[in-house]
């Protein structure tokens, strides 16, 4: 049981790292690595979440829940 939770936690972690790195490539111009992204604010702030943002949000929530569940299972 512990191994299953650790494997799931590792998969979520790797997926989250991958998705965040792919999103950083959008803002790789003009100091995007430091949170810039000024290119997309010329015409105003974009509204809503695109598919990549939704996947990142889902994976971050899953990572948070996985951290708590894994810690709970490992202490038992």
N, C-alpha and C positions, 0 to 999 in steps of 0.2 A: 504494500500500500504506500509506504514511504517513497519507494522508488518511482512509482507512478506519478506521485505529486512532484517529485524532483524533476522528472523528465518533462512533464507538462510545463512546469515553471521555467525550465531551460528553453523549451521551444518558444514559449511566449516572449522570453527575454530576447532571444535571437531575432524573432520576427519584429519586435519593437525596435531594436537597434537598426535593423535593415530598413524599416519604413522611415524612421527618423533620418537616416542617412540619405535616403532617396529624396526626402523633402528638402534637405539642406542643399541638394544640388540645384533646386529651383532658385535659391537665393545665393548661389555661389559667386555672383557678380557683385562688385562694389561693396565688399565687406559684409556679405551675408553671413559669414561664419560668426560674426559678432552680433547677430540679431538685426542686421541692417534691413535688407529687403526693400530699399527705397525705390527700386524700379517699379514696384507694384503700387506705390502710393501716389504716383504722379497723377493718375486719373481718379483718385479717391480710393478709399478702403474697399476691398472686395466684400461682398455680402455673403453670408452663409458659409457652409463647409463643403469643400469638394470631396471627391471619393477618398483621396489620400488622407485628408484631415479626419474623415469619419473613421477610417481604418486605424489611424493613430489614436484617436480618442477611445475606440473600442479596445485596442491592445493595451493602452495605458490603464484603463479600468480593469481589464482582465489581469494585468500584471499586479496591480494593487491587491485585488482579491486573492490572487495566487500567492502573494507574499504572506498574507494573513493566514490563509488556509494551510500553506506549507509549514509555517511556523507552528501553527496549532497541532498539525499532525506529527511533526517531528518531536514535539515536547511530550507526546503521549507514549 
